[in-house]
Amino acid sequence: MTAKGRLRPSFQVVFRREFDRFSRRRLLLFLTTVLPLLLMGILASVFSAGLATRLPIAVLDLDGTDLSRTIIRTVDATPDTAVARRVSDLAEGRQLILSGQVRGLLMLPLNLERDVYGGRRPEVVFFYNTQTMTSGNLVLRGVNAAVPAVAAGIRLSLRTAEGQPLEAAQASLAPIPVQINPLFNPTLNYAHFLLAALLPSVLQVIVVTTMAYAVGLDVETPHRLRVLRRLGGGLWPAMAGKILPYTLLFLVVLGIADWVLFGVLEMPLRGNRYLLILAGILFILADQFIGVLLALLLRPMASAISIGTLLMAPAFGFMGIGFPRIGMNAFAYNWGQMIPGTWYLMARIDQTIRGTPLDLSWKPIAVLLFMVLLFAGLTALRLEIIRAPNRPRRSQQATVEGAPE
């Protein structure tokens, strides 16, 4: 029998053994399939609305005039905000913001109507919590859209009442009109942007820790490593047969997540779907080799899992979604550079929301491919180091067995 003929059955033995292990170790099955799908289902249900609307705010109306009531009705009519409470002083409004019952406080000052119609510029004040960046910015956007609209309507009516033509009055209010064209995600749909980034972030933590656990089961002690090597006919086919089942399972999980995004939540796919699939395969492989390498380098297995969690759990903060990477310090920026999820997310956004042409999409794919080759090479080097101490012993044993009696 040729070496190729011996390699294939040995590879299949380890491959089937990994699938049989799922029935014996329920934790492994839970980590590879149930946990990522459960987390993705929770995230998808949270962000299924796509955009937060009708966020509650409070109003402190110190003027009590027709103008202040018009402003309150206009703010309440915007899709971003809903006037939920009326307060009597600033202390009450502050307490409501801190308790989370409202997302902001709109204060209309005393003599607002008199000052507006008198040609003065009174200040309408809006308080909101900047620590809650998403909700705070949304309610601020709603107030910024409503109050200037009311003020512009008043100034327009005053100018026309003085005899100025309507067209001239409109031109004087906005002498240089600005045409705004939002790109890529004009509706600010968080399912299309934030959810699409959260799912790979969660998956990469699971991939790294699961591979550290699965490989650690067979390499934590020399005896288990010898058993794995005998089953696979060598470390190379044994390791390939061990990694491949998890690659297939994780790709299925990623495919289900994409089906939910593109099919159920109707996320746009403006680029090349095959390039997106290639990026997904490289992303899974890079994370797998990180987990395998940690299992080969660290003892006991719990240390490999802990380090893998430490590396990948905070990765979302360094991937440029919540905070732009261009504004990060050197440590945070370089950490993001070394995480496969950062480059996969770049390729994902390019091929979904942006629709980036193929000639401009090569960089994240090339970096992911480099990471796969780098981590695979380091894994191969570690395997060679593990194999080296056993070679003299096998050679000596063969010499003894071949000696004449």
Secondary structure, 3 states (H helix, E strand, C coil): CCHHHHHHHHHHHHHHHHHHHHHHCHHHHHHHHHHHHHHHHHHHHHCCCCCCCCEEEEEEECCCCHHHHHHHHHHHHCCCEEEEEECCCHHHHHHHHHHCCCCEEEEECCCHHHHHHCCCCCCCEEEECCCCHHHHHHHHHHHHHHHHHHHHHHHHHHHHHCCCCHHHHHHHHCCCCCCCCCCCCCCCCHHHHHHHHHHHHHHHHHHHHHHHHHHHHHHCCHHHHHHHHHHHCCHHHHHHHHHHHHHHHHHHHHHHHHHHHHHHCCCCCCCCHHHHHHHHHHHHHHHHHHHHHHHHHCCCHHHHHHHHHHHHHHHHHHCCCCCCHHHCCHHHHHHHHCCHHHHHHHHHHHHHHHCCCHHHCHHHHHHHHHHHHHHHHHHHHHHHHHHCCHHHHHHHHHHHHHCCC
